[in-house]
Amino acid sequence: MTTSLHDHFRWIPDPRTGNNKKHNLLEVIILSVLAVVCGAESWYEMEEFGKEKEDFLKQLLPLENGIPSHDTINRVFMMIDADVFERCFRAWTAELGQSLQTTGTSGERELIAIDGKSVCNSACKHQGLGALHLVSAWSGRNQLVLGQQKVADKSNEISAIPALLSLLNIKGAVVSIDAMGTQKAIAEKIIESQGDYILALKQNHETFYDQVTNQFNFREDSYSQHLDKGHGRSEIRTCKVIHELNWIDEKENWKGIKSIIKITSERIIGDSRTTQNRYYISSLQADAAYFNKAIRTHWGIENQLHWQLDVGFAEDYNTTRNSQAAQNLAVVRKIALNILKADKTSKASIKAKRKMAGWNHKFLLTLIANKNF
């Protein structure tokens, strides 16, 4: 097993021809990853990072022809096959996840959260380009991005989610998806892949939703309550579960369904109190305490991935318009995020760690030592 970026990304075919190979392809990729780890957010900043750190970088990379220009870096990422680049990323992050497992966590079932996010400024009305929209998979156990799938133009997440599931090893895992992914075909695919599911249920399944919400007026088979306090607010999350489901009209069409779940979240901030009810279906016959924790873990994809990409990496401000380059750059950001997440030597925020890596060569070397580089 190897978690070396060199070993996983050196298989990418060089799409350049003739005299357009002045800079080694793998070196361009590694340079870009290091630049993003250290705070770069554009092609221009990647070049400037390379120039400022050239002497240091030559300890890590040959760089026989110096630092590539920002135009060269941009062109390279426009040309790299996005599917191949994504495949190398998935292989690398899978090995990284295995290396991070400890005795205390290895026996737990992996919970994989799947959700979509747009890169807002990749849209351009003048060119008729919509924003790049990606569906990502997030490891709740290891706090790592496992993979991504582009949502095709004029399509939606319903078609992208099965494609992403096909690329991941979900055997033995629990897959959680928001309401867009609550589709009979997706539930069936997860079960056939030997995984389990927790799927959010909303009013887009009107009859089913009404049946489920009404049933909780009469019964519950398991109950759990959890209180969180901090930052001047409190949240009480109450979970109720029903396992007896013979009353569901289309039960046989929801493959493997064994539980319905109701989560009531009550948030108290000063004198303000708000209550929200959410409903889920699952192929697991687990108790309310498990579902309460698992569903909370699902929202890690919002707080630990989407929020980090926006706040820690300014993803929504990136204006890369070429679809292939934007998709590949999204992978570079996720490689960088995984490297920073895997670090246990500092409790600093992701944004602070990026600055620390740019300022401190020793810390950067710690991040990329052995298991990452």
PyMOL commands that set and color helices and strands:
alter all, ss='L'
color gray80, all
select helices_A, chain A and resi 5-9+25-37+43-52+54-57+70-79+82-100+120-122+157-167+179-181+184-192+206-215+251-253+288-298+300-311+315-317+323-342+350-359+361-368
alter helices_A, ss='H'
color red, helices_A
select strands_A, chain A and resi 111-119+132-139+144-150+174-177+196-201+222-230+233-242+259-269+272-282
alter strands_A, ss='S'
color yellow, strands_A
deselect
rebuild
show_as cartoon
